[in-house]
């Protein structure tokens, strides 16, 4: 029987043998073996994660692991489906395997195990971003958690989420509110507990991914001082070490972003319209396809769509309007929180601001850069 515990990827094959070359014990006792080094435990999206791959961007975790990340070989597959120019995906009943041409692969099984197959010459930073974004997003879906491709910010009355297609400005809208003193909850992957009333957004990765123009317009910072996503891209990573949520936040609104007009405007969506948007903006379905839209997933979306939380936020395309957009959102949430339906005061637990904190670190979402 194969046994693997919360330690380095040493595999023990039964109680009477051990593959550690320096172990001279006649029997193997995993509980007392002092030759094994405990794996670091991290926390994100409400999960405790044990990982052989260093995930230094994530907060430390203390609970028993929900998900384990380990290195291992992933055999090639002939039944993959192309997703973009460099990514191929194979979907099984309880596992998803994603291959990047020339960059290795990752396999997510049952929401409990993530296997990383590294390619020669590829820095671990690439796999770190794969695990922290794509792999965890798929793992959450496998665990029955509703995930959206979006960003979330906590205001005093609760959290607001931003969803939309690539380039819609999800991270930009979130950063504009962050610059006004509000709290980051998640960026890129938004995990929502729909069983709570109101629904709760789980704290994700403490960073925002922004284009240089958005860094300057939303945060008033020099993009050149922030690390690039990759050497071949201009997108930057703004690590958040202050005002990051450390507890689930009550969800007050989900904004579907669109461009248009001379001033921002908010239009509530009908339950039917909201359901279509929520399903189309699912994070995991970007990789799994329709096979991921099972009954549980649709029930999550229907539950959210029926609560009147979803609205379309249409705004000018120019970045000069960001302050007006942020004010419009604040006014919208203030009006909603004043109603009887949102009369309770949400509990917010955040990391307090730290003077002189310098951003560092970087994240990845999407296809890798060309290796040319």
KAPEBEL-V814771 format. One record per residue. PHI is phi in degrees with one decimal (999 if undefined). OMEGA is omega in whole degrees, 0 to 359 (999 if undefined). D_LAST is the distance of its C-alpha to the last C-alpha in Angstrom with 1 decimal. Layout:
phi->PHI omega->OMEGA d_last->D_LAST
phi->PHI omega->OMEGA d_last->D_LAST
//
This chain:
phi->999 omega->178 d_last->44.9
phi->-80.3 omega->179 d_last->41.5
phi->-127.3 omega->174 d_last->41.8
phi->-136.0 omega->183 d_last->39.1
phi->-108.2 omega->185 d_last->40.1
phi->-80.2 omega->184 d_last->38.7
phi->-129.4 omega->179 d_last->37.5
phi->-54.9 omega->192 d_last->34.6
phi->-74.0 omega->174 d_last->33.4
phi->-72.2 omega->182 d_last->36.3
phi->-101.1 omega->178 d_last->37.9
phi->-105.5 omega->185 d_last->41.6
phi->-102.2 omega->175 d_last->43.2
phi->101.6 omega->188 d_last->46.7
phi->-81.6 omega->187 d_last->49.4
phi->-115.6 omega->179 d_last->50.1
phi->-143.2 omega->183 d_last->46.9
phi->-145.5 omega->182 d_last->43.9
phi->-93.1 omega->173 d_last->40.7
phi->-76.0 omega->187 d_last->40.6
phi->-64.5 omega->182 d_last->41.4
phi->-94.1 omega->182 d_last->43.5
phi->-90.8 omega->181 d_last->45.6
phi->-110.1 omega->181 d_last->49.1
phi->-71.1 omega->179 d_last->50.8
phi->-67.7 omega->176 d_last->52.7
phi->-128.8 omega->184 d_last->51.5
phi->-106.4 omega->178 d_last->48.4
phi->-120.1 omega->184 d_last->49.0
phi->-62.9 omega->184 d_last->45.9
phi->-76.1 omega->184 d_last->48.0
phi->-115.2 omega->182 d_last->49.1
phi->-64.0 omega->182 d_last->46.4
phi->-97.8 omega->179 d_last->45.5
phi->-96.4 omega->182 d_last->42.5
phi->-99.6 omega->179 d_last->40.2
phi->-100.6 omega->181 d_last->38.3
phi->-58.9 omega->175 d_last->38.4
phi->-74.0 omega->173 d_last->35.1
phi->-63.8 omega->177 d_last->34.5
phi->-113.6 omega->182 d_last->35.6
phi->-121.4 omega->181 d_last->34.0
phi->-135.0 omega->174 d_last->35.1
phi->-163.7 omega->177 d_last->33.6
phi->57.8 omega->180 d_last->35.0
phi->79.6 omega->180 d_last->38.2
phi->-103.8 omega->167 d_last->36.7
phi->-95.4 omega->189 d_last->37.1
phi->-125.9 omega->170 d_last->33.9
phi->-91.4 omega->187 d_last->33.9
phi->-145.7 omega->169 d_last->30.5
phi->-70.8 omega->177 d_last->29.1
phi->-81.0 omega->179 d_last->25.9
phi->-63.2 omega->179 d_last->26.7
phi->-120.1 omega->189 d_last->27.1
phi->-63.4 omega->180 d_last->28.2
phi->-73.7 omega->185 d_last->27.9
phi->-91.9 omega->174 d_last->30.6
phi->-65.1 omega->178 d_last->34.3
phi->-70.4 omega->176 d_last->36.3
phi->-113.1 omega->182 d_last->38.1
phi->-126.3 omega->184 d_last->41.5
phi->-81.4 omega->173 d_last->42.4
phi->-60.6 omega->190 d_last->42.1
phi->-68.2 omega->169 d_last->38.6
phi->-90.2 omega->184 d_last->38.0
phi->-137.5 omega->179 d_last->34.5
phi->-119.1 omega->176 d_last->32.9
phi->-110.4 omega->180 d_last->29.2
phi->-140.9 omega->175 d_last->28.6
phi->-88.8 omega->179 d_last->26.0
phi->-175.9 omega->179 d_last->26.4
phi->-83.0 omega->177 d_last->25.2
phi->-119.2 omega->183 d_last->24.6
phi->-66.7 omega->177 d_last->25.1
phi->-61.2 omega->178 d_last->23.1
phi->-126.0 omega->178 d_last->24.8
phi->-96.2 omega->186 d_last->25.5
phi->-106.2 omega->182 d_last->27.0
phi->-80.5 omega->177 d_last->24.0
phi->-115.4 omega->183 d_last->23.7
phi->-69.3 omega->173 d_last->20.4
phi->-125.8 omega->185 d_last->19.9
phi->81.3 omega->186 d_last->17.2
phi->-79.7 omega->189 d_last->14.0
phi->-121.2 omega->186 d_last->13.0
phi->-112.4 omega->176 d_last->16.4
phi->-129.2 omega->187 d_last->19.4
phi->-128.6 omega->172 d_last->22.8
phi->-121.2 omega->183 d_last->26.0
phi->-115.4 omega->175 d_last->29.3
phi->-108.6 omega->183 d_last->32.3
phi->-59.5 omega->185 d_last->35.8
phi->-131.2 omega->182 d_last->35.0
phi->-151.0 omega->175 d_last->31.4
phi->-128.6 omega->178 d_last->27.9
phi->-118.0 omega->182 d_last->24.9
phi->-120.9 omega->179 d_last->21.4
phi->-109.4 omega->171 d_last->18.4
phi->-115.7 omega->183 d_last->14.7
phi->-57.4 omega->180 d_last->12.6
phi->81.6 omega->184 d_last->11.2
phi->-122.4 omega->179 d_last->12.7
phi->90.8 omega->186 d_last->16.4
phi->-154.4 omega->175 d_last->19.3
phi->-140.7 omega->179 d_last->22.3
phi->-124.8 omega->181 d_last->25.8
phi->-113.2 omega->186 d_last->28.5
phi->-122.3 omega->172 d_last->32.0
phi->60.4 omega->183 d_last->35.2
phi->70.0 omega->186 d_last->34.1
phi->-115.3 omega->182 d_last->35.0
phi->-141.3 omega->174 d_last->32.1
phi->-121.7 omega->180 d_last->28.4
phi->-104.9 omega->181 d_last->26.6
phi->-111.8 omega->177 d_last->23.1
phi->-107.2 omega->185 d_last->21.3
phi->-80.8 omega->175 d_last->18.6
phi->-93.5 omega->180 d_last->15.6
phi->-58.3 omega->175 d_last->15.3
phi->82.6 omega->180 d_last->13.4
phi->-96.5 omega->182 d_last->13.2
phi->-67.5 omega->179 d_last->15.4
phi->-63.0 omega->177 d_last->18.6
phi->-58.6 omega->178 d_last->18.2
phi->-63.6 omega->182 d_last->15.9
phi->-69.2 omega->177 d_last->18.8
phi->-60.2 omega->180 d_last->21.4
phi->-71.5 omega->176 d_last->20.3
phi->-60.8 omega->182 d_last->20.2
phi->-66.3 omega->187 d_last->23.7
phi->-69.9 omega->181 d_last->25.2
phi->-115.4 omega->186 d_last->24.3
phi->-63.6 omega->186 d_last->23.6
phi->-64.1 omega->179 d_last->25.4
phi->-67.3 omega->177 d_last->28.4
phi->-61.7 omega->178 d_last->28.7
phi->-68.9 omega->179 d_last->29.0
phi->-60.2 omega->178 d_last->31.3
phi->-60.8 omega->178 d_last->33.6
phi->-60.0 omega->179 d_last->33.9
phi->-63.7 omega->179 d_last->34.8
phi->-85.7 omega->178 d_last->37.4
phi->86.3 omega->178 d_last->39.0
phi->-91.3 omega->180 d_last->37.8
phi->-79.4 omega->182 d_last->37.1
phi->-123.2 omega->176 d_last->33.7
phi->-119.4 omega->173 d_last->32.5
phi->-83.0 omega->185 d_last->29.1
phi->-169.9 omega->180 d_last->30.5
phi->-123.8 omega->180 d_last->31.6
phi->-139.8 omega->179 d_last->35.1
phi->-130.0 omega->178 d_last->37.2
phi->-97.0 omega->170 d_last->40.8
phi->-96.1 omega->180 d_last->43.5
phi->-56.0 omega->182 d_last->47.0
phi->-87.9 omega->182 d_last->48.1
phi->140.6 omega->187 d_last->45.2
phi->-92.1 omega->171 d_last->41.6
phi->-122.0 omega->179 d_last->39.9
phi->-115.1 omega->178 d_last->36.7
phi->-124.0 omega->176 d_last->34.3
phi->-127.1 omega->181 d_last->32.6
phi->159.7 omega->181 d_last->30.9
phi->-72.8 omega->181 d_last->27.9
phi->-53.7 omega->181 d_last->24.4
phi->87.5 omega->182 d_last->24.9
phi->-74.3 omega->177 d_last->28.6
phi->96.6 omega->180 d_last->28.8
phi->-62.4 omega->180 d_last->29.8
phi->-67.5 omega->180 d_last->28.5
phi->-65.4 omega->178 d_last->29.6
phi->-62.5 omega->179 d_last->33.1
phi->-63.7 omega->182 d_last->33.3
phi->-68.1 omega->177 d_last->32.4
phi->-64.4 omega->177 d_last->35.0
phi->-73.8 omega->177 d_last->37.6
phi->-59.9 omega->180 d_last->36.4
phi->-65.0 omega->180 d_last->36.9
phi->-94.1 omega->174 d_last->40.5
phi->98.2 omega->180 d_last->41.2
phi->-86.6 omega->193 d_last->40.5
phi->-112.5 omega->176 d_last->38.8
phi->-73.2 omega->174 d_last->35.4
phi->-109.2 omega->182 d_last->35.8
phi->-162.4 omega->175 d_last->32.4
phi->-139.4 omega->179 d_last->29.1
phi->83.5 omega->177 d_last->26.9
phi->-116.0 omega->180 d_last->29.1
phi->-116.4 omega->181 d_last->32.9
phi->-99.6 omega->187 d_last->35.2
phi->-124.1 omega->173 d_last->38.7
phi->-88.8 omega->185 d_last->41.9
phi->-82.2 omega->181 d_last->43.9
phi->-77.3 omega->180 d_last->46.9
phi->-84.8 omega->176 d_last->48.0
phi->-129.1 omega->358 d_last->50.0
phi->-72.3 omega->176 d_last->48.3
phi->-57.6 omega->182 d_last->44.9
phi->-118.1 omega->175 d_last->43.0
phi->-97.7 omega->183 d_last->39.3
phi->-85.1 omega->176 d_last->37.9
phi->-60.2 omega->183 d_last->36.2
phi->-106.5 omega->182 d_last->32.5
phi->-99.8 omega->184 d_last->29.7
phi->-79.0 omega->175 d_last->30.8
phi->-162.8 omega->177 d_last->28.1
phi->-127.7 omega->179 d_last->27.0
phi->-104.0 omega->189 d_last->23.6
phi->-138.3 omega->170 d_last->23.9
phi->-75.1 omega->183 d_last->22.3
phi->-52.9 omega->181 d_last->23.4
phi->-63.4 omega->179 d_last->26.1
phi->-72.0 omega->177 d_last->27.6
phi->-58.2 omega->182 d_last->27.7
phi->-71.1 omega->186 d_last->29.8
phi->-71.1 omega->185 d_last->31.9
phi->-86.9 omega->187 d_last->32.7
phi->-103.8 omega->183 d_last->32.8
phi->68.0 omega->182 d_last->33.4
phi->-113.6 omega->179 d_last->30.9
phi->-85.0 omega->181 d_last->28.3
phi->-62.5 omega->180 d_last->24.9
phi->-64.9 omega->179 d_last->23.6
phi->-86.4 omega->181 d_last->25.6
phi->-102.8 omega->179 d_last->23.8
phi->-68.7 omega->178 d_last->20.7
phi->-80.7 omega->176 d_last->17.6
phi->-58.5 omega->172 d_last->16.6
phi->-144.4 omega->180 d_last->13.0
phi->-63.2 omega->185 d_last->11.6
phi->-97.0 omega->180 d_last->9.7
phi->-128.5 omega->178 d_last->13.1
phi->-90.3 omega->183 d_last->16.5
phi->-65.4 omega->186 d_last->18.5
phi->-116.2 omega->176 d_last->20.8
phi->-115.9 omega->177 d_last->22.8
phi->-107.5 omega->178 d_last->26.5
phi->-69.7 omega->180 d_last->28.2
phi->-113.0 omega->178 d_last->31.8
phi->-107.0 omega->174 d_last->34.2
phi->-136.3 omega->183 d_last->37.3
phi->54.4 omega->171 d_last->38.7
phi->-117.9 omega->183 d_last->36.9
phi->-65.0 omega->177 d_last->39.0
phi->-113.7 omega->177 d_last->40.1
phi->-138.6 omega->177 d_last->42.3
phi->-57.2 omega->184 d_last->42.0
phi->-114.4 omega->178 d_last->42.8
phi->-64.9 omega->184 d_last->45.1
phi->-88.8 omega->181 d_last->43.3
phi->-104.9 omega->183 d_last->45.1
phi->-162.8 omega->168 d_last->42.8
phi->-119.3 omega->180 d_last->39.5
phi->-100.6 omega->172 d_last->38.3
phi->-90.3 omega->189 d_last->36.3
phi->-83.4 omega->176 d_last->34.5
phi->-150.5 omega->178 d_last->34.7
phi->-101.8 omega->176 d_last->34.6
phi->153.9 omega->175 d_last->37.6
phi->77.4 omega->182 d_last->40.8
phi->-101.5 omega->181 d_last->41.8
phi->-148.5 omega->180 d_last->42.6
phi->-66.7 omega->176 d_last->41.5
phi->-143.9 omega->184 d_last->43.6
phi->-119.3 omega->181 d_last->44.0
phi->-127.4 omega->177 d_last->45.3
phi->-59.7 omega->179 d_last->46.2
phi->-99.4 omega->175 d_last->45.0
phi->-67.7 omega->178 d_last->47.4
phi->-54.4 omega->179 d_last->47.0
phi->-66.5 omega->178 d_last->45.7
phi->-63.0 omega->180 d_last->43.1
phi->-63.4 omega->180 d_last->42.1
phi->-62.1 omega->179 d_last->41.7
phi->-60.7 omega->181 d_last->39.3
phi->-66.5 omega->183 d_last->37.1
phi->-65.2 omega->179 d_last->37.1
phi->-68.1 omega->182 d_last->36.2
phi->-69.5 omega->181 d_last->33.4
phi->-98.5 omega->177 d_last->31.9
phi->-59.7 omega->181 d_last->32.0
phi->-72.4 omega->186 d_last->29.1
phi->-67.8 omega->183 d_last->29.1
phi->-65.6 omega->174 d_last->29.8
phi->-62.4 omega->184 d_last->26.3
phi->-109.7 omega->183 d_last->25.2
phi->-87.0 omega->184 d_last->28.5
phi->80.5 omega->185 d_last->29.8
phi->-62.7 omega->179 d_last->33.5
phi->-64.8 omega->179 d_last->34.2
phi->-85.5 omega->182 d_last->34.0
phi->-85.2 omega->181 d_last->36.6
phi->-82.7 omega->184 d_last->39.5
phi->-60.8 omega->181 d_last->43.0
phi->-61.0 omega->180 d_last->42.4
phi->-61.7 omega->181 d_last->39.3
phi->-67.2 omega->177 d_last->41.3
phi->-64.9 omega->175 d_last->44.3
phi->-58.1 omega->183 d_last->42.3
phi->-63.7 omega->180 d_last->41.2
phi->-64.8 omega->180 d_last->44.7
phi->-62.0 omega->178 d_last->46.2
phi->-68.4 omega->184 d_last->44.0
phi->-63.1 omega->184 d_last->44.6
phi->-81.7 omega->186 d_last->48.3
phi->-97.2 omega->178 d_last->48.6
phi->70.0 omega->182 d_last->48.0
phi->-89.2 omega->191 d_last->45.0
phi->-97.5 omega->179 d_last->42.5
phi->-141.1 omega->175 d_last->42.5
phi->-93.3 omega->177 d_last->40.3
phi->-110.2 omega->179 d_last->39.3
phi->-101.4 omega->185 d_last->38.7
phi->-148.4 omega->177 d_last->37.7
phi->-62.4 omega->181 d_last->36.7
phi->-74.2 omega->184 d_last->33.0
phi->-73.2 omega->182 d_last->33.3
phi->-72.4 omega->179 d_last->32.7
phi->-65.6 omega->182 d_last->36.0
phi->-88.9 omega->187 d_last->37.8
phi->-58.7 omega->181 d_last->36.4
phi->-63.2 omega->178 d_last->39.6
phi->-65.0 omega->178 d_last->41.8
phi->-61.0 omega->181 d_last->39.7
phi->-62.5 omega->179 d_last->40.1
phi->-64.1 omega->179 d_last->43.9
phi->-63.6 omega->178 d_last->44.2
phi->-66.1 omega->179 d_last->42.8
phi->-59.1 omega->179 d_last->45.1
phi->-65.6 omega->180 d_last->48.1
phi->-61.5 omega->181 d_last->47.3
phi->-70.0 omega->178 d_last->47.1
phi->-62.4 omega->179 d_last->50.2
phi->-65.8 omega->181 d_last->52.1
phi->-69.4 omega->181 d_last->51.1
phi->-70.4 omega->179 d_last->51.8
phi->-79.3 omega->180 d_last->55.3
phi->-75.7 omega->182 d_last->56.2
phi->-63.1 omega->183 d_last->58.2
phi->-65.5 omega->183 d_last->55.3
phi->-120.6 omega->184 d_last->53.2
phi->-80.6 omega->181 d_last->56.1
phi->-74.6 omega->180 d_last->55.0
phi->-94.1 omega->182 d_last->53.2
phi->-72.6 omega->175 d_last->49.9
phi->-86.9 omega->178 d_last->49.2
phi->-121.1 omega->176 d_last->46.2
phi->-116.0 omega->185 d_last->44.9
phi->-133.1 omega->172 d_last->42.2
phi->-80.0 omega->182 d_last->40.9
phi->-65.8 omega->180 d_last->42.8
phi->-62.5 omega->179 d_last->41.2
phi->-121.1 omega->182 d_last->40.5
phi->-65.8 omega->174 d_last->41.0
phi->76.0 omega->180 d_last->38.3
phi->-69.6 omega->180 d_last->35.6
phi->-102.6 omega->179 d_last->32.1
phi->-68.8 omega->175 d_last->29.2
phi->-155.4 omega->178 d_last->26.5
phi->86.9 omega->179 d_last->24.0
phi->-153.3 omega->183 d_last->21.3
phi->-132.1 omega->181 d_last->20.9
phi->-132.1 omega->171 d_last->18.6
phi->-145.8 omega->178 d_last->19.6
phi->106.9 omega->183 d_last->17.8
phi->-78.4 omega->180 d_last->14.4
phi->-71.3 omega->178 d_last->11.6
phi->-73.0 omega->175 d_last->8.7
phi->-64.2 omega->180 d_last->5.4
phi->-92.2 omega->177 d_last->3.8
phi->-73.0 omega->999 d_last->0.0
//
